[in-house]
Amino acid sequence: MFKFLVKGLFRDSSRSRFPVIIVSIGIFLVVFLQAFMMGMVKDMINITAKMDSGHFKVMTRAYEELSSVVPNDLAIMDVDVLLEDLREEYPDITWTPRIRFGGLIDIPDENGETRVQAPIAGLGVDLLTPGSIELNNFNFSDTSVLEGRMPQEPNEILLSAKFAEQAGVKVGDQATLVGATMYGSMAIHNFTVCGLVKFGISVMDKGALIVDIEGARQALDMDNCAGEILGFYEDMNYGDRREESDKLREAYNAKYSDENDEFSPVMLNFMDQNEMRSLMVTMDSAIYGMLFLFMLVMFIVLWNAGLLNSIRRYSEVGLRLAIGEGKRHLINSMLLESLVVGFVGSIIGTLLGLALSWYFQKYGLDVGYAMENSSIMFANVFRAKITGQTFYIGFIPGMTATFLGTLMASRGIKKRQTAQLFKELEV
Protein backbone atom coordinates (compact mmCIF):
# COMPACT_ATOMS: atom_id res chain seq x y z
CA MET A 1 0.00 0.00 0.00
CA PHE A 2 2.80 2.42 0.91
CA LYS A 3 4.60 1.76 -2.37
CA PHE A 4 1.34 2.29 -4.27
CA LEU A 5 0.72 5.65 -2.55
CA VAL A 6 4.25 6.89 -3.21
CA LYS A 7 3.97 5.99 -6.90
CA GLY A 8 0.64 7.80 -7.06
CA LEU A 9 2.11 10.96 -5.54
CA PHE A 10 5.01 11.09 -7.96
CA ARG A 11 2.97 10.16 -11.02
CA ASP A 12 0.29 12.76 -10.25
CA SER A 13 2.47 15.78 -9.51
CA SER A 14 -0.57 18.03 -9.05
CA ARG A 15 -1.27 16.19 -5.78
CA SER A 16 2.21 16.67 -4.35
CA ARG A 17 3.97 19.54 -6.13
CA PHE A 18 2.36 22.44 -4.24
CA PRO A 19 2.47 20.85 -0.74
CA VAL A 20 6.11 19.80 -1.22
CA ILE A 21 7.08 23.31 -2.37
CA ILE A 22 5.32 24.90 0.64
CA VAL A 23 6.95 22.46 3.09
CA SER A 24 10.39 22.91 1.49
CA ILE A 25 10.26 26.70 1.70
CA GLY A 26 9.09 26.63 5.31
CA ILE A 27 11.69 24.09 6.43
CA PHE A 28 14.43 25.94 4.54
CA LEU A 29 13.66 29.09 6.54
CA VAL A 30 13.41 27.22 9.87
CA VAL A 31 16.76 25.46 9.37
CA PHE A 32 18.58 28.60 8.25
CA LEU A 33 17.06 30.73 11.02
CA GLN A 34 18.11 28.21 13.67
CA ALA A 35 21.69 27.95 12.36
CA PHE A 36 22.10 31.70 11.95
CA MET A 37 20.78 32.60 15.39
CA MET A 38 22.82 29.87 17.07
CA GLY A 39 25.88 31.19 15.26
CA MET A 40 25.24 34.71 16.55
CA VAL A 41 24.92 33.47 20.14
CA LYS A 42 28.05 31.30 19.91
CA ASP A 43 30.08 34.16 18.41
CA MET A 44 28.91 36.53 21.13
CA ILE A 45 29.94 34.07 23.87
CA ASN A 46 33.35 33.41 22.30
CA ILE A 47 34.16 37.04 21.59
CA THR A 48 33.01 38.30 24.99
CA ALA A 49 35.00 35.55 26.72
CA LYS A 50 38.18 36.11 24.70
CA MET A 51 38.15 39.90 24.74
CA ASP A 52 36.75 40.68 28.16
CA SER A 53 35.41 38.16 30.64
CA GLY A 54 37.15 34.82 30.09
CA HIS A 55 35.35 31.65 31.12
CA PHE A 56 36.51 32.52 34.63
CA LYS A 57 37.91 35.71 36.08
CA VAL A 58 39.80 36.07 39.35
CA MET A 59 40.33 39.50 40.98
CA THR A 60 40.29 41.07 44.41
CA ARG A 61 36.94 41.58 46.07
CA ALA A 62 37.45 45.35 46.10
CA TYR A 63 38.38 45.39 42.39
CA GLU A 64 35.29 43.35 41.54
CA GLU A 65 32.96 45.84 43.22
CA LEU A 66 34.39 48.73 41.15
CA SER A 67 35.43 46.82 38.05
CA SER A 68 33.47 49.10 35.71
CA VAL A 69 35.92 51.95 36.44
CA VAL A 70 39.04 49.73 36.24
CA PRO A 71 40.48 50.45 39.73
CA ASN A 72 44.08 49.30 39.28
CA ASP A 73 44.90 50.59 42.76
CA LEU A 74 42.92 47.54 43.96
CA ALA A 75 44.70 45.06 41.68
CA ILE A 76 46.15 41.67 42.62
CA MET A 77 49.68 41.88 44.06
CA ASP A 78 52.19 39.00 43.93
CA VAL A 79 50.20 37.72 40.98
CA ASP A 80 52.81 35.06 40.12
CA VAL A 81 52.03 33.19 43.35
CA LEU A 82 48.28 33.23 42.68
CA LEU A 83 48.81 32.16 39.07
CA GLU A 84 50.94 29.21 40.16
CA ASP A 85 48.27 28.12 42.65
CA LEU A 86 45.49 28.35 40.03
CA ARG A 87 47.47 26.40 37.45
CA GLU A 88 48.27 23.70 39.98
CA GLU A 89 44.72 23.36 41.32
CA TYR A 90 42.95 23.66 37.93
CA PRO A 91 45.37 22.24 35.33
CA ASP A 92 42.64 21.76 32.72
CA ILE A 93 42.03 25.52 32.60
CA THR A 94 44.51 27.95 31.01
CA TRP A 95 45.13 31.02 33.19
CA THR A 96 46.55 34.33 31.98
CA PRO A 97 46.90 37.76 33.65
CA ARG A 98 45.61 41.01 32.17
CA ILE A 99 45.73 44.70 32.98
CA ARG A 100 43.01 47.05 31.75
CA PHE A 101 43.67 50.75 31.80
CA GLY A 102 42.55 54.02 30.26
CA GLY A 103 44.08 57.38 29.60
CA LEU A 104 45.11 59.81 26.90
CA ILE A 105 47.36 58.92 24.00
CA ASP A 106 49.55 61.77 22.84
CA ILE A 107 51.18 61.70 19.40
CA PRO A 108 53.93 64.32 18.97
CA ASP A 109 55.03 65.95 15.71
CA GLU A 110 58.58 66.19 14.40
CA ASN A 111 59.29 69.00 16.89
CA GLY A 112 58.09 67.01 19.88
CA GLU A 113 54.93 69.09 20.23
CA THR A 114 51.51 67.48 20.62
CA ARG A 115 50.05 66.72 17.20
CA VAL A 116 47.14 64.46 18.24
CA GLN A 117 45.70 63.69 21.64
CA ALA A 118 42.76 61.36 22.20
CA PRO A 119 41.29 59.06 24.86
CA ILE A 120 42.30 55.42 24.55
CA ALA A 121 41.28 52.09 26.09
CA GLY A 122 44.37 50.05 26.85
CA LEU A 123 44.84 46.35 27.49
CA GLY A 124 47.99 44.70 28.76
CA VAL A 125 48.12 41.03 27.74
CA ASP A 126 50.80 38.36 27.45
CA LEU A 127 52.08 38.82 23.89
CA LEU A 128 55.75 37.88 24.21
CA THR A 129 55.54 34.44 25.85
CA PRO A 130 55.84 31.78 23.10
CA GLY A 131 52.56 29.88 22.71
CA SER A 132 50.58 32.38 24.78
CA ILE A 133 46.82 31.80 24.59
CA GLU A 134 46.34 35.54 24.11
CA LEU A 135 47.71 35.33 20.57
CA ASN A 136 44.85 32.99 19.73
CA ASN A 137 42.27 34.99 21.71
CA PHE A 138 42.91 38.10 19.64
CA ASN A 139 43.77 36.20 16.44
CA PHE A 140 47.15 37.92 16.48
CA SER A 141 49.90 36.94 14.08
CA ASP A 142 52.26 38.72 11.71
CA THR A 143 49.72 38.19 8.93
CA SER A 144 46.82 39.69 10.94
CA VAL A 145 48.65 42.99 11.39
CA LEU A 146 47.52 45.33 8.60
CA GLU A 147 50.65 47.45 8.82
CA GLY A 148 53.89 46.86 10.68
CA ARG A 149 54.51 43.79 12.84
CA MET A 150 53.75 42.19 16.17
CA PRO A 151 55.45 43.63 19.29
CA GLN A 152 58.87 42.25 20.06
CA GLU A 153 59.64 44.47 23.07
CA PRO A 154 57.52 45.45 26.12
CA ASN A 155 57.40 49.11 25.02
CA GLU A 156 55.97 48.38 21.56
CA ILE A 157 52.22 48.66 21.04
CA LEU A 158 49.50 47.71 18.58
CA LEU A 159 46.89 50.34 17.73
CA SER A 160 43.47 50.05 16.14
CA ALA A 161 43.92 50.73 12.41
CA LYS A 162 40.70 52.75 12.29
CA PHE A 163 41.80 54.92 15.21
CA ALA A 164 45.27 55.35 13.68
CA GLU A 165 43.77 56.46 10.36
CA GLN A 166 41.55 59.03 12.05
CA ALA A 167 44.40 60.32 14.21
CA GLY A 168 47.02 60.23 11.46
CA VAL A 169 49.23 57.78 13.36
CA LYS A 170 51.75 55.70 11.42
CA VAL A 171 53.90 52.70 12.23
CA GLY A 172 57.08 53.84 13.95
CA ASP A 173 55.50 56.89 15.59
CA GLN A 174 56.11 57.53 19.24
CA ALA A 175 52.99 57.47 21.42
CA THR A 176 52.90 58.83 24.95
CA LEU A 177 50.41 57.37 27.39
CA VAL A 178 49.13 59.82 30.01
CA GLY A 179 47.25 58.11 32.83
CA ALA A 180 47.48 57.10 36.47
CA THR A 181 49.74 54.58 38.16
CA MET A 182 48.63 51.89 40.55
CA TYR A 183 49.49 54.23 43.44
CA GLY A 184 47.51 57.21 42.15
CA SER A 185 50.32 59.33 40.77
CA MET A 186 50.45 60.53 37.15
CA ALA A 187 51.79 58.01 34.65
CA ILE A 188 53.60 59.32 31.56
CA HIS A 189 55.19 56.59 29.47
CA ASN A 190 56.50 56.49 25.91
CA PHE A 191 55.63 53.62 23.59
CA THR A 192 56.47 52.92 19.96
CA VAL A 193 53.69 52.03 17.53
CA CYS A 194 54.89 48.82 15.87
CA GLY A 195 51.67 47.67 14.18
CA LEU A 196 48.12 48.58 13.19
CA VAL A 197 45.38 45.94 13.51
CA LYS A 198 41.69 45.53 12.78
CA PHE A 199 39.91 43.70 15.58
CA GLY A 200 36.66 43.22 13.66
CA ILE A 201 34.69 44.44 16.69
CA SER A 202 33.39 47.99 16.46
CA VAL A 203 33.74 48.80 20.16
CA MET A 204 37.48 47.98 19.99
CA ASP A 205 38.13 49.40 16.53
CA LYS A 206 37.04 52.81 17.81
CA GLY A 207 40.22 53.13 19.85
CA ALA A 208 42.10 50.27 21.47
CA LEU A 209 45.73 49.96 22.47
CA ILE A 210 47.28 46.53 23.00
CA VAL A 211 50.62 46.19 24.80
CA ASP A 212 52.51 43.32 26.36
CA ILE A 213 51.63 43.02 30.03
CA GLU A 214 55.23 43.80 31.08
CA GLY A 215 55.03 47.09 29.19
CA ALA A 216 51.76 47.92 30.97
CA ARG A 217 53.36 47.08 34.32
CA GLN A 218 56.26 49.42 33.63
CA ALA A 219 53.95 52.25 32.55
CA LEU A 220 51.54 51.90 35.49
CA ASP A 221 54.04 50.96 38.20
CA MET A 222 52.42 47.53 38.64
CA ASP A 223 55.41 45.22 39.03
CA ASN A 224 54.23 41.62 39.53
CA CYS A 225 50.61 42.83 39.64
CA ALA A 226 47.55 42.32 37.48
CA GLY A 227 44.02 43.67 37.55
CA GLU A 228 42.51 40.35 36.50
CA ILE A 229 43.43 36.73 35.90
CA LEU A 230 41.36 35.10 33.17
CA GLY A 231 40.78 31.37 32.83
CA PHE A 232 39.82 29.53 29.63
CA TYR A 233 38.81 25.94 28.98
CA GLU A 234 41.35 24.34 26.67
CA ASP A 235 38.77 23.60 23.96
CA MET A 236 37.24 27.10 24.39
CA ASN A 237 33.79 25.52 24.78
CA TYR A 238 31.87 27.11 27.62
CA GLY A 239 28.28 26.53 26.45
CA ASP A 240 28.12 22.89 27.62
CA ARG A 241 29.77 23.56 31.00
CA ARG A 242 27.53 26.14 32.66
CA GLU A 243 26.64 23.97 35.66
CA GLU A 244 30.22 22.73 36.00
CA SER A 245 31.57 26.30 36.00
CA ASP A 246 29.05 27.36 38.66
CA LYS A 247 30.22 24.55 40.97
CA LEU A 248 33.89 25.38 40.37
CA ARG A 249 33.32 29.06 41.17
CA GLU A 250 31.37 28.28 44.35
CA ALA A 251 34.04 25.84 45.56
CA TYR A 252 36.87 28.31 44.91
CA ASN A 253 35.15 31.24 46.63
CA ALA A 254 34.21 29.11 49.63
CA LYS A 255 37.85 28.07 50.02
CA TYR A 256 39.79 31.26 49.24
CA SER A 257 37.51 34.33 49.31
CA ASP A 258 37.09 36.15 52.64
CA GLU A 259 34.24 38.64 52.97
CA ASN A 260 36.20 40.52 55.64
CA ASP A 261 39.28 40.94 53.45
CA GLU A 262 38.73 43.24 50.48
CA PHE A 263 41.99 42.10 48.90
CA SER A 264 41.19 38.39 49.05
CA PRO A 265 40.60 36.81 45.61
CA VAL A 266 37.11 36.23 44.25
CA MET A 267 36.22 34.16 41.19
CA LEU A 268 33.46 34.93 38.70
CA ASN A 269 32.48 32.77 35.77
CA PHE A 270 31.29 33.94 32.37
CA MET A 271 27.61 34.05 33.35
CA ASP A 272 28.28 36.26 36.38
CA GLN A 273 29.67 39.14 34.32
CA ASN A 274 28.09 41.86 32.21
CA GLU A 275 24.61 40.54 33.10
CA MET A 276 25.29 37.62 30.79
CA ARG A 277 23.08 35.20 32.75
CA SER A 278 19.91 37.20 32.18
CA LEU A 279 21.00 38.08 28.64
CA MET A 280 21.54 34.41 27.73
CA VAL A 281 18.16 33.41 29.19
CA THR A 282 16.51 36.19 27.21
CA MET A 283 18.30 35.23 24.00
CA ASP A 284 17.50 31.52 24.39
CA SER A 285 13.84 32.38 24.98
CA ALA A 286 13.84 34.72 21.97
CA ILE A 287 15.42 32.11 19.69
CA TYR A 288 13.03 29.30 20.58
CA GLY A 289 10.08 31.73 20.72
CA MET A 290 10.77 32.89 17.19
CA LEU A 291 11.22 29.32 15.98
CA PHE A 292 7.94 28.29 17.63
CA LEU A 293 6.12 31.28 16.14
CA PHE A 294 7.48 30.50 12.70
CA MET A 295 6.50 26.84 13.06
CA LEU A 296 3.00 27.89 14.11
CA VAL A 297 2.63 30.13 11.07
CA MET A 298 3.90 27.35 8.82
CA PHE A 299 1.47 24.91 10.43
CA ILE A 300 -1.44 27.24 9.61
CA VAL A 301 -0.24 27.60 6.01
CA LEU A 302 0.13 23.85 5.59
CA TRP A 303 -3.20 23.25 7.26
CA ASN A 304 -4.88 25.50 4.71
CA ALA A 305 -2.91 23.81 1.95
CA GLY A 306 -4.23 20.48 3.23
CA LEU A 307 -7.78 21.80 3.27
CA LEU A 308 -7.50 23.10 -0.29
CA ASN A 309 -5.96 19.86 -1.46
CA SER A 310 -8.67 17.78 0.20
CA ILE A 311 -11.46 19.96 -1.23
CA ARG A 312 -9.93 19.69 -4.68
CA ARG A 313 -9.89 15.93 -4.25
CA TYR A 314 -13.51 15.58 -3.09
CA SER A 315 -14.46 14.09 -6.46
CA GLU A 316 -11.73 11.49 -6.04
CA VAL A 317 -12.89 10.88 -2.48
CA GLY A 318 -16.46 10.39 -3.62
CA LEU A 319 -15.40 7.91 -6.27
CA ARG A 320 -13.30 5.94 -3.81
CA LEU A 321 -16.19 5.79 -1.38
CA ALA A 322 -18.52 4.74 -4.19
CA ILE A 323 -16.45 1.71 -5.04
CA GLY A 324 -16.58 0.57 -1.42
CA GLU A 325 -13.43 1.95 0.21
CA GLY A 326 -13.96 2.53 3.93
CA LYS A 327 -13.68 6.01 5.42
CA ARG A 328 -11.06 4.91 7.95
CA HIS A 329 -8.94 3.33 5.22
CA LEU A 330 -9.36 6.42 3.03
CA ILE A 331 -8.35 8.83 5.81
CA ASN A 332 -5.40 6.64 6.80
CA SER A 333 -4.12 6.61 3.22
CA MET A 334 -4.40 10.41 3.01
CA LEU A 335 -2.53 10.77 6.31
CA LEU A 336 0.19 8.44 5.02
CA GLU A 337 0.41 10.55 1.86
CA SER A 338 0.82 13.68 4.01
CA LEU A 339 3.71 12.08 5.92
CA VAL A 340 5.43 11.20 2.63
CA VAL A 341 4.94 14.76 1.36
CA GLY A 342 6.18 16.19 4.68
CA PHE A 343 9.22 13.91 4.67
CA VAL A 344 10.19 14.75 1.08
CA GLY A 345 9.62 18.47 1.66
CA SER A 346 11.60 18.35 4.92
CA ILE A 347 14.57 16.68 3.20
CA ILE A 348 14.61 19.25 0.39
CA GLY A 349 14.14 22.18 2.79
CA THR A 350 16.80 20.89 5.20
CA LEU A 351 19.34 20.44 2.40
CA LEU A 352 18.67 23.95 1.08
CA GLY A 353 18.85 25.37 4.61
CA LEU A 354 22.12 23.55 5.33
CA ALA A 355 23.61 24.81 2.06
CA LEU A 356 22.81 28.45 2.85
CA SER A 357 23.88 28.00 6.49
CA TRP A 358 27.22 26.55 5.35
CA TYR A 359 27.75 29.59 3.10
CA PHE A 360 27.11 32.03 5.95
CA GLN A 361 29.18 29.88 8.32
CA LYS A 362 32.17 30.14 5.99
CA TYR A 363 31.81 33.66 4.59
CA GLY A 364 29.48 35.38 7.09
CA LEU A 365 27.43 38.55 6.74
CA ASP A 366 29.33 41.82 7.21
CA VAL A 367 27.21 44.22 9.28
CA GLY A 368 30.05 46.45 10.45
CA TYR A 369 28.28 49.53 9.13
CA ALA A 370 25.37 48.87 11.50
CA MET A 371 27.61 48.16 14.52
CA GLU A 372 29.68 51.35 14.43
CA ASN A 373 27.96 52.89 17.45
CA SER A 374 27.42 49.63 19.32
CA SER A 375 29.06 48.99 22.70
CA ILE A 376 28.22 45.25 22.63
CA MET A 377 30.95 42.68 21.99
CA PHE A 378 29.53 41.52 18.66
CA ALA A 379 31.74 40.70 15.70
CA ASN A 380 31.28 42.86 12.63
CA VAL A 381 30.72 39.66 10.62
CA PHE A 382 27.77 37.49 11.66
CA ARG A 383 28.20 33.79 10.95
CA ALA A 384 25.82 30.85 11.04
CA LYS A 385 26.68 27.74 13.05
CA ILE A 386 25.60 24.28 11.92
CA THR A 387 24.96 22.05 14.94
CA GLY A 388 23.50 18.59 15.36
CA GLN A 389 20.10 20.18 15.98
CA THR A 390 20.22 21.87 12.56
CA PHE A 391 20.01 18.49 10.81
CA TYR A 392 16.73 17.40 12.37
CA ILE A 393 14.88 20.49 13.59
CA GLY A 394 13.13 20.99 10.24
CA PHE A 395 11.53 17.53 10.29
CA ILE A 396 9.52 18.37 13.42
CA PRO A 397 7.30 21.09 11.89
CA GLY A 398 7.57 19.66 8.37
CA MET A 399 5.97 16.32 9.16
CA THR A 400 3.82 17.42 12.10
CA ALA A 401 2.20 20.34 10.27
CA THR A 402 1.37 18.35 7.11
CA PHE A 403 -0.02 15.48 9.18
CA LEU A 404 -2.19 17.70 11.40
CA GLY A 405 -3.30 19.80 8.42
CA THR A 406 -4.48 16.71 6.56
CA LEU A 407 -6.03 15.28 9.73
CA MET A 408 -8.10 18.43 10.29
CA ALA A 409 -9.09 18.54 6.62
CA SER A 410 -10.15 14.89 6.65
CA ARG A 411 -12.67 15.49 9.45
CA GLY A 412 -15.06 16.80 6.79
CA ILE A 413 -14.89 13.48 4.94
CA LYS A 414 -15.64 11.49 8.08
CA LYS A 415 -18.71 13.57 8.94
CA ARG A 416 -20.31 13.41 5.53
CA GLN A 417 -22.74 10.77 4.38
CA THR A 418 -21.70 8.96 1.23
CA ALA A 419 -25.00 9.60 -0.53
CA GLN A 420 -24.85 13.30 0.27
CA LEU A 421 -21.26 13.48 -1.00
CA PHE A 422 -22.31 11.82 -4.26
CA LYS A 423 -25.14 14.32 -4.69
CA GLU A 424 -23.01 17.40 -3.99
CA LEU A 425 -20.15 16.33 -6.19
CA GLU A 426 -22.36 14.77 -8.86
CA VAL A 427 -20.24 11.69 -8.93
Secondary structure, DSSP 8 states (H G I E B T S, - for coil): -HHHHHHHHHHSHHHHHHHHHHHHHHHHHHHHHHHHHHHHHHHHHHHHIIIII-SEEEEEHHHHHTGGG--GGG-EESHHHHHHHHHHH-TTEEEEEEEEEEEEEEEE-TTSSEEEEEEEEEEEE--SSTT-HHHHHTT-STTTEEEE----STTEEEEEHHHHHHHT--TT-EEEEEEE-TTSSEEEEEEEEEEEE--S-HHHHTSEEEEEHHHHHHHHT-TTEESEEEEEETT---GGGHHHHHHHHHHHHHHH--TT-TTSEEEEEGGGSTTHHHHHHHHHHHHHHHHHHHHHHHHHHHHHHHHHHHHHTHHHHHHHHHTT--HHHHHHHHHHHHHHHHHHHHHHHHHHHHHHHHHHHHT-EE-GGGSTT--S---SEE-----HHHHHTTHHHHHHHHHHHHHHHHHHHHHS-HHHHHHHHT-
